[in-house]
Amino acid sequence: MNISHGDGEHDVLRPGRGSDLLLRHSFEAESGSIAMARYAVKRFLDALDARCPSTETRAAGDVLLAVSELVTNVVRHTTGPGLLVMSYREGLVTIVVRDSSTEPVRSPERVTRLDGRGGLGWPLLQELTTALAVVPLVDGKEIHAHLPWPTERSDP
């Protein structure tokens, strides 16, 4: 299924084998990209919930929050473009966000700063995810995040 978001680009949301699901969404480092990514993720989560409803009421919110943080970091700290890839398999949502910056992720001290300088996102991601990794690339980096999607039934 292709999801048009009005600007000529397309997100690809496609079912895989069994309960697998895949989303691919490219974006620029512009503020409007954050809302567009959330929209794409919402469609992914709606399709996932129709196939494998989560037993945890906050699972979808956690995934949306993680993606919002990761895409916001691309918009704030790189010149773009960015790529969001999400997949679901066997009770786990995997989020991969690729950017064009070779600068390493700075993990700030765990202090609450509400002055707009940032620094809250990485600790938040560490709390939301079961695994979080930075993969350096020649032309940027990828952030890999894994979040649980608990269901009542076993996946085929």
matplotlib code that plots the C-alpha trace (Angstrom):
import matplotlib.pyplot as plt

x = [0.0, 1.4, 0.5, 0.6, 1.3, 0.6, 4.1, 4.8, 6.8, 5.4, 5.7, 5.7, 3.7, 3.6, 2.7, 5.2, 4.9, 2.8, 2.4, 5.4, 4.9, 7.3, 7.2, 9.8, 9.5, 12.0, 12.1, 14.0, 15.5, 12.6, 10.2, 7.1, 8.9, 8.2, 4.4, 4.6, 6.7, 4.1, 1.4, 3.2, 3.9, 0.2, -0.8, 1.8, 0.5, -3.1, -2.3, -0.3, -3.1, -5.6, -3.3, -1.9, -3.6, -1.3, -2.3, -0.3, -2.3, 0.8, 2.7, 1.5, 2.2, 5.7, 6.5, 5.1, 7.2, 10.4, 9.9, 9.1, 12.3, 14.5, 13.1, 13.3, 17.0, 17.6, 15.7, 17.5, 21.0, 21.6, 21.1, 19.1, 17.9, 16.6, 15.1, 12.7, 12.3, 10.0, 9.2, 7.2, 8.0, 7.2, 6.2, 8.9, 8.7, 12.1, 12.7, 15.7, 16.4, 19.2, 20.7, 23.5, 25.6, 28.8, 28.8, 28.4, 25.3, 26.0, 24.6, 24.0, 24.1, 20.8, 19.6, 16.3, 16.7, 13.6, 15.4, 15.0, 18.6, 17.6, 19.3, 16.2, 15.7, 18.4, 17.6, 14.0, 14.8, 16.8, 13.8, 11.3, 13.4, 14.6, 17.6, 19.1, 22.2, 24.1, 25.5, 28.2, 28.2, 30.6, 28.0, 26.0, 24.7, 21.7, 19.9, 18.3, 15.6, 13.5, 10.3, 8.0, 4.6, 3.0, 0.0, -2.3, -1.5, 1.7, 2.7, 2.6]
y = [0.0, 3.4, 6.4, 9.7, 12.7, 15.3, 16.5, 13.9, 11.6, 8.3, 6.2, 2.5, 0.5, -3.1, -6.3, -9.0, -12.7, -13.6, -10.6, -8.7, -5.1, -2.6, 1.2, 3.3, 7.1, 9.6, 13.2, 16.4, 18.3, 20.7, 21.3, 20.0, 16.7, 15.8, 16.0, 14.1, 11.3, 11.1, 10.7, 7.9, 6.2, 6.6, 4.7, 2.0, 1.6, 1.5, -1.3, -3.1, -2.7, -4.1, -7.2, -7.6, -5.5, -4.7, -5.6, -2.6, 0.6, 2.8, 0.8, 3.0, 6.2, 5.0, 4.2, 7.6, 9.4, 7.5, 8.3, 11.9, 12.3, 10.6, 12.5, 15.8, 15.1, 14.8, 18.0, 19.9, 18.6, 17.7, 19.2, 16.1, 14.1, 11.5, 8.1, 6.4, 2.6, 0.7, -2.9, -5.3, -8.9, -11.2, -8.7, -6.1, -2.8, -1.8, 1.8, 2.8, 6.5, 7.4, 10.8, 12.5, 13.7, 11.9, 13.6, 11.1, 11.2, 13.2, 11.5, 14.4, 14.1, 13.0, 16.5, 18.0, 21.1, 22.9, 25.9, 24.6, 23.5, 19.9, 17.0, 15.1, 12.9, 10.3, 9.5, 9.3, 6.9, 4.7, 4.4, 3.6, 1.0, -2.5, -1.9, 1.4, 1.6, 4.0, 2.6, 4.9, 5.0, 6.6, 9.2, 9.6, 7.2, 5.1, 5.0, 1.6, 1.4, -1.6, -1.3, -4.0, -4.6, -7.1, -9.1, -11.8, -14.3, -15.7, -14.4, -16.9]
z = [0.0, -0.9, 1.4, -0.3, 1.9, -0.7, -1.8, -4.4, -2.1, -1.0, 2.1, 1.5, 4.0, 3.1, 4.8, 4.9, 5.8, 8.7, 10.9, 9.6, 8.6, 7.0, 6.6, 4.7, 4.9, 3.5, 4.8, 4.6, 7.6, 7.8, 10.7, 8.7, 8.4, 12.0, 11.6, 8.3, 10.0, 12.8, 10.3, 8.5, 11.8, 12.9, 9.7, 10.4, 14.0, 12.8, 10.4, 13.1, 15.6, 13.1, 12.6, 16.1, 18.8, 21.6, 25.1, 26.4, 26.1, 25.9, 23.3, 20.4, 22.3, 23.2, 19.5, 18.4, 21.0, 20.1, 16.4, 17.1, 19.1, 16.5, 13.6, 15.5, 16.1, 12.4, 11.7, 14.5, 14.1, 10.4, 7.0, 5.8, 4.1, 6.6, 6.3, 8.7, 8.4, 10.8, 11.0, 13.1, 13.8, 16.7, 19.3, 18.5, 16.7, 15.2, 14.3, 12.2, 11.5, 9.1, 8.8, 6.9, 9.9, 10.8, 14.2, 17.1, 19.3, 22.4, 25.5, 27.9, 31.6, 33.1, 34.0, 33.4, 31.3, 30.3, 28.6, 25.0, 24.7, 24.4, 26.1, 27.2, 24.2, 24.5, 28.2, 27.2, 24.3, 26.7, 29.0, 26.1, 24.3, 25.0, 22.8, 21.4, 19.2, 17.0, 13.8, 12.2, 8.4, 6.0, 5.0, 8.3, 10.9, 11.8, 15.1, 15.8, 18.5, 19.5, 21.4, 22.6, 21.1, 23.4, 22.1, 23.5, 20.8, 19.5, 16.2, 13.3]

ax = plt.figure().add_subplot(projection="3d")
ax.plot(x, y, z, "-o")
ax.set_aspect("equal")
plt.show()
